[in-house]
């Protein structure tokens, strides 16, 4: 009942976190809530998936936590679809929809450090839970803090007739569904391009191999040292491919040895994708999430136009991105005539909104978040590194026939729709009062309840504070995005076209900044735009974050 335990429980329900609460207690509360929500819960069942994490000292592996999770529900007579083998995170939301289950959980800490583990919770719609479900589950957990009889009996999964293994069925239909976004299978079978794939010691190897087969490709070449699961992530300092070239070293060296131009890296639970491409000068370009989104957005819309019926209405088409992500899809949408929408950060918001759009007869081609999370098509209402890997491979193979690289095509996209140059980084801060002080100063900058009018030499046009629900660009001064009081996030729109957001991380002790220079197509001086962006970032750090004064630690890998 104490506040610290309550905060831990809330994080366990809402997002990936350090798992400090036993699986049985969490699922007891979830069972109680699901029983209340679904009169047919015992007919529909529940999906449980897991990654390859494990702690030798505590014997607390993801697989064991999955068994404990299943045991709670089996003991109450609920059928459980428990994967017999580790799976990518996207398989759980996919299975929830395909099997018409009431809900599901994936036991994973994604790309977090090896000591962590946690839950991702999915509702019947196949999207991660949002409010009010998270808060109601929390209340139910607090009412069920004593383990029930049978909740600790992980052997139930081996003896109960209610245990079902969906692995073969889900894997088969997932790969069939994947073919819906394959547009050049014949070309894929003939391409001379080689692809390197690393699964970062996680779950991705087998499933990316199958995805390439579904698209007609030869198998990608795996990085042998990182192909098989390893809960210690022994070859990388941190298991996060988003960190770039420094953690992709084995992949890049293998690519050079094999004369492969493109490297694909799925994170440990295979829901995110990093891409690197060797340039003509021999150097490697590691694409940012925003740059990859520009490529994916262009490709998915181009493919829709080329393969859709003549009656298809572009006004019925949507793409989405989180509000801290690049505005490049917005620029493409304005020129091509489809709709673009923003959501709060996190794919739980994207997934729920996409489901609403689909239910209203809309067509969603693509959605993304800048932290290398991509959703191509709508078979999975969450980010999916497996599908993204094979789509980027097909794109690269097609561009090869036009004598273009991914980097060259990216330049063409920016020249057509306007350069969108972005930079994202973070500071570590282990003191919550300091984080609060940083953001409260911005809300009371010159005097109480006043936001800054400028940042150094750069004038501010608008301020949006999602934490408080304020937006100076709206007539009623209220944010269109829903208020999110549990996290800090303020966005500044500058007079020179730069948009910058400061926010806290939901899973780590970080203050993140996201800055993007959004230029019109006629503003083609990339060097000037990059210089302007860097100057705004420096002003943002010096005037708003004040790292020396606040004891913030610069990002390092």
N, C-alpha and C positions, 0 to 999 in steps of 0.2 A: 504493500500500500504506500510505501514511501515514494517521494517524487522521483528519485533516481531510478528506481525499478520501473516506475510508470513510464518514464522517458524511454528506457530500454525496450519496453514492450511495444510502445508506439512505433519506434523505429523498426522493430521486427516485423510488424504488420505492414507498414507502409512501403518499405524499401529494403534494399540489401543492407546488411548491418553486421556488426560483430555479434555473433550468436551467443548471448549470455543467459538466455532463458531456455529451459529445456523444451525439446520439441513436443513432448506430450502435453505440457501445460498450454502452450500456444494453440495446439490443435483442439484441445478440449474447448477452449473459448470459441474457436472457429466453428467447431461442430455445433455448439449451442446456437450460434448465430445462423448457420446454414439451415439447421432444423427449423428455426423460426421463419426463415425466408422461403423455404421450398417444402411444400407439403409432400412432394414426390422425391425428396432427397435420397431415400433408400432405394428408389428405382433408378435414378439418374447416375449416382455415384460421384466419385471424386478422383482427379488425376494427380499423380505424384511423380515428379522427375527429379534427377539429381546429377551433379557434375562429379568430378574426380578428386575433390579436395579431401584431405585427411590429416589428422594429427596423431602421430605415433604415440606420444606420451599419454594422451587422453582417450585414445581409440575412438575419437569423435570424427568419423568420416561422414561425408555427405550421404553415402549409401546407408550407413547406420541411422542417421537422422531421418532418412526417407522411410526406413522400416519402422522407426518409432512413430513417425507421422501416420503411416498406414495403420499401425496397430490401434491407435486411438479410435479410428473410424471403423475398422473391422470389428472391434470389441462392441461397437454400438450397432452392428448390423448394416453398415454402409458398404456397398461395393467399392473397391479401390482399384483403379487402373494404375498399377505400379510398374514402371518400366523396369525390365530385368537387367538393363545395362544403362550406363551413363548416356545422356542425350544432350543435344544442344538446348539451350533455354527455349528457343522458338517452338520446339516440339510440344511443350506443355500447353501453351495457349492454342496451338493448332489442334492438339488432341482434345482439349476442352470443347471446342466447337464441333469437331468431327464426331465425337462420341456423345455430344449433347449432355455432357456432365454439368453438374451444378457449379463446380469451381475446380481449382487446381493450385498446386504449389510447385515451384521449382526451388530446390535447395542448392544454392550457389552463392558465392560472393564475387562472381564475375571476374573482374581484373584486379580486385583488391589484393592486398598482401596475403601471404600464405597462411598467416595466423587466423584469418577471418573466415566466417561462414555466415549464411543467412538464408532468408526466404524471399521469394517473389510470389505474390499471391494474385491469382487470376480469377475473374468472375465468369459467369456463364457466357458472357458475350465474347470471351477470348481476349479481353483487355485487362491490364493490371487494375487492381481496385483503386477507386477514388472515393472521396467523401460522398455519402455518409458511411459507406461500408467500413472504412478503416476505423472510424471512431466507434462505431457500434461493435465491431469485433473486439476492440480494446476493452470496452465495457464488459463484454462477455468473458474475456480472459481474466479480468480482475475478479470475476465471480467464481472462477474455477482454478484457483491457485494450488489446490491439493490434487495430486494425481489420482485418477480413478483406477479401480481394479482393472487390470489388463492393459493399462496405458503404457506400461513399461515392457510389455511382452512382445519384443520384436519378432519372436518366432511365429507369431500369428500369421505373418505374411506367407509362411511356408505351409501352414496347415489349414488356413481358412478357405472354404470354397468361394468366398467372396473376392478373393484376390485374382485379378486379371492382368495379364501382360499385354499391353497394346503395341509393343515395339515393332513387330513385323508388319502389322496392319498400318500403323501410322507412318512408318518409314516408307512403305510402298506407295500410299496415296499422297504423301507429301511430295515425293519425287515425281509422281504423275502430275500433280498440280503445278509443280515447278515448270513443266513444259509449256504452260499457258503463257509464260513470259519469255519463251525461247522463240526468236524470230528468224534465226539464220542457222538452223541445224546443219544443213548441207555444207555451208561454209565452215562451220565449226569442225566438221569431220576432216576437212582438208587443210586447215590452217597449219602453217609451219611454226607458229609462235609456241614457245615453251613457257610454262608457268611454274613458278616455285610457290609452294604453300607451306606455311608453318602454322601449327595449331597451338603454339605456345604452351606445350605440355598439358593441354586440356582435352576437350571432347571432340574437336573439330575434324580430325583426320579422316575417319571412316565416312563421315557424312558429306564432306566436301568432295571426296572421291566419287561418291554415288551421284552427287549433283552434276559433276562434270560428265559422268556417263550419261545422265538424263539429257544433257544438252548436246551429246554427240562428240564431246571432246575426248582426246587421250587424257589419261590421268595426270594431274599436276604432280610435279616432282616434290616429294616431301622433304623437309629438313630432318634428317635422321635423328639428330640429338634432341629434337623437340616434338617428334611425331607421336610418341606414346605418352600417356598420362603420367605426370609426376607432381604430386602435391607440394613438393619443395621448390618447384620451378627453378631447377638447379642451374640452368644456363643463362638466366636473366636476373638482373638486379631487381626488377619489378615486372610482373606479368601483364603489362599494359602496352599493347602495340601502339597506342596513341602517342607514346613518348617519342616515337620516331626512330631515326637511324641508329641511335645508340643501343636500342634494344632489338633492332632488326639485323644486327651484324651477321649472325650465322646465315640468315636468309640471303642477304646481299652477297656474301662471299660464295655461297653455293650457286647463286644465279650467275655470277661471273664465271665460275668454273663450268657451268652447264650451258653458257651462252644464252641464258634466258633473260628476256627484257623486263618482264613483269613479275613482281613479288606480291603475293596475297597473304595476309596475316589475320587469322581469326583469333579473338581473345579466348581465354580459357573456357568460357561457356558458349563460345561461338555465336554470340548475338551481335558482335561488332566486327567491323572489317577495316584493316589498314591496307593501303596499296602503295607500292613504290615502283618507279619505272626508271630504267637506265636511259640516260640522255645521250645524244650524239657525242658529247664531250667526255663520256665515260663516267660522269657523276650521276648519282642517284637523286631523283626527286621523290620525296615522300609527300604524298598529297595530304592536305588537311581534310578534315571532315567536310568543311564548307566547299572546298574545291571538288571533292568527289561528288557532293550533292549537285553541283553545277553540271557535272558530266552525267550523273544519273537522271537528273531532271530533263536535260536535253534529250537523252537517249530514250527515256520512257515516253516523252511526248512525241518525238519523231516516230517511234515504233507504233504508237497509237494512231497517228495520222496515216502511216503507210499501210497498216493492217486493219484499220477500222472500216466499217461500212459507210457508204455515202450518206446514210441517214443519221449517222452519229453526230450529236450536237456538242460542239466544243464548250458551250455554256453549261453543259452538264458535268464537265470534267473538273476535278479538284487535285491540288497538291497542298501539302501541309508541312510546316516546320515549327519548331519551338521558337519562342521569341528571342532567345539568345543566339540563334543560328543565323546564318547568312540570309540576306534579303534577295538573293539571286533568283529564287523561284518566283518571287513577287515581280521582279523585272521581266522574267520570261512570260509570266501570266499576263501582265499588262499588254505586252506586244502580241501574244498569240491568242488571247481571248478567253482563256480558261480561268478558273477561280483559284485564289491562293488564300489560305488561312493560317494564322498563328495560334499557338497554344502556349500554355505555361510550360516551363522546362520539365522534361520527363516524358517518356513514351506512354505512360499511363494516360496522359491527357490526349496524346495523339490517337492512341488506340480507341479510346472511348468516343472521340469526335468522329473518327473514320467510321465506326460502327453506326453512329447516328446518320451520317451522310449516306451510307449504303442502305440503311433502312428507309431512307427517303428517296431512293431511286437514283442517287448520284453515283458517279464513277470516279474512284480515287486511283490515280496512277502511281503516286510516289509520296513518301513522307520521310523526314529525317530530323535528326538532332546533330549538332556540330561535333559532338564527341564520338564520331565515326559510327553512328547508329543509323541504319537505313532500312526502309520498308519498301520493297519493290512489289507492286501489286498488293492484293488484299487477302491472300490465303492465310497469312499470319498477321494478326493485328498487334504486332510488336516489332522491334528491330530484329533483323535476321542476317547474321553474317554469312550463313551458308548460301542463301539465295543471292545476296549481294556479290559474293565472290564469283559465282558463275555468270552473273549478268555482266560484271565488269570484264570478265574474260571474253564474253561474246562481243562486247563493245570494242575491246582492243583488237580482236580478230577482224571485225568488220573494218575498223579504221586502218588496219594494216593493208587491206585491199585498196585503200584510197591513198596509200603512202603517208599516212598520218599517225602520229603517236597520240597517246592520251593527253600529254602536255600540250601538244600543238592544237588538238581539238579544244582543250580548255581555253586557250588563247582566242580561238575563233568564237567561242561562246561569249567571252567577255567583250570582244570587239563588236559583236552583234547586239548584246543586251546591256552593255555597260560593265566596266570593271567593278568587281566587288572584292576588295582586298581586306582580309581580316587577320586578326591575330588574337590568340587566346592564351592565357597563362594564369598562374595563381601564386598566392602567397600562403604559406602555412601559418596557422595561428591556433595555439593550443589553449588559449584563454577565452572562453565564451564572453566574459564581461568586456574584453577588448574589442571583440567583433561587434558587440552591441554598441559600444562607444563610437566606433568608426561610422556606423550607419546612422546613429542618432545625431551625430554632428552634421551629417549631410541634410538631415531633416530640420535642423535648427542652425543653419549656416551663418547668416549675418545677424539674425535675431530669431526668437522662438517661432516655430512653425513656418520657416522660410527655407526654400531650397536655393542652392547656388545659381547665380545668373551667368556665371562664367567659370572657366577652369583655366587659370593662368591667362594666356592671351586669347583663349578661344571662347567665343560667346555661345551660350546654351539657348537653344530655341525652345525645347520642351523637356519636361521631366515627368517620368512615370514611375511611381512607387507602388509596386504590386503588393508589397507587405501591408501597406495602409489603404490601398485601393484608390490612390490619387493619380490623376493624369492631367497635366496642364493643357494638353492639346485638345481635350474634350470640352464642350461647352459647359457641361455640368461638373467638370473637373473630376469625374469618376472614371476609373480604369475600365476598359471594355473587358479585359481579362479578369477573371475572378480574383478577389483578394486572397493572398496566401500568407496568413499571419504567422505560420510556423517556420518561415524562412525569410531571409533578408534578400531583397532584390530591387535595385533602383536603376533605371535606364535614362541616359542623357542623350538627347538628339542635338547635335551641334549645328551651328549655322553654316559650317563648311561642308556638311553632308555626312559627317562621321556620326555613327551611332555606337554608344558604349554602354555596357551593362556591368554593374558590380553585383555579385551575389554570393551567398554562402553555398557550400556543397551540402547535399543531403546525406552523404555517406562518409565524408572525410573532414578533418579540421582545416578547411581551406576557405580563403576569400578568392574567388575567381573573377577575372575580368575578361570581357568579350568586347572587342572593338572592331568596327568595320567601316571602311570608307566606301560609300555607295555612290558611284559616279554615273553620269549619263553616257550613252554610247559615244557622243562627240568628245568626251574628256578622255583622250587616249594616251596621255602622258603618264604611263604607269610609274615611272620613277618618281615623278612629282607627287602622285597620289600616295605612294609608299612612304615618302618622306613626311607628308602631312599626317598620315596615320601614326607614324612613329612619334611625332611631336605631340600629338594629342594624348597618346598613351603615356608618354613621359610626364606630361602635365597632370594627367589623371592620377598617376602614382604619387607624384610629388605633392599635389595639393589636396587630394581626397583620401588616399590610403596612408600616406606618411609612414612608410615602413620602419624607418629608424626610430621615430617617436613612439610608434605602437608596438615595436618589437616583432614585426612580421618577418618571416623567414622566406627568402626568395626560393622559387621553384628550383629543384634539382632532381636528377634521376638517381 
